[in-house]
Amino acid sequence: MARAVAYVRQVTVDPAEIVRAIVVASCALALIAAGQALPF
């Protein structure tokens, strides 16, 4: 049981990472919508 609890604590995602991913994805979509190629 302790191993399962430790695994769940390790898997949880930081809310800041989710926000960062949304910001990056929205910037990429804005570049695509503007007709420019992505810089990477």
C-alpha positions as CSV (number, residue, x, y, z in Angstrom):
1,M,0.0,0.0,0.0
2,A,2.8,2.4,0.8
3,R,4.3,1.7,-2.6
4,A,1.0,2.6,-4.3
5,V,0.8,5.9,-2.3
6,A,4.3,6.8,-3.3
7,Y,3.6,6.1,-6.9
8,V,0.5,8.3,-6.9
9,R,2.4,11.1,-5.3
10,Q,5.1,10.8,-8.0
11,V,2.6,10.7,-10.9
12,T,0.6,13.8,-9.9
13,V,1.1,16.7,-12.3
14,D,2.1,20.2,-11.2
15,P,-0.6,22.7,-12.1
16,A,2.1,25.1,-13.3
17,E,3.3,22.6,-15.8
18,I,-0.3,22.3,-17.2
19,V,-0.5,26.1,-17.5
20,R,2.9,26.3,-19.2
21,A,1.9,23.6,-21.7
22,I,-1.4,25.4,-22.5
23,V,0.5,28.7,-23.1
24,V,3.1,27.0,-25.4
25,A,0.4,25.2,-27.4
26,S,-1.6,28.4,-27.8
27,C,1.4,30.3,-29.0
28,A,2.1,27.5,-31.5
29,L,-1.5,27.6,-32.7
30,A,-1.3,31.4,-33.1
31,L,1.8,31.1,-35.3
32,I,0.1,28.4,-37.4
33,A,-3.0,30.5,-37.7
34,A,-0.9,33.5,-38.8
35,G,0.7,31.4,-41.6
36,Q,4.2,31.3,-40.2
37,A,6.3,28.2,-39.7
38,L,7.2,27.2,-36.2
39,P,10.7,28.3,-35.2
40,F,11.9,24.8,-34.3
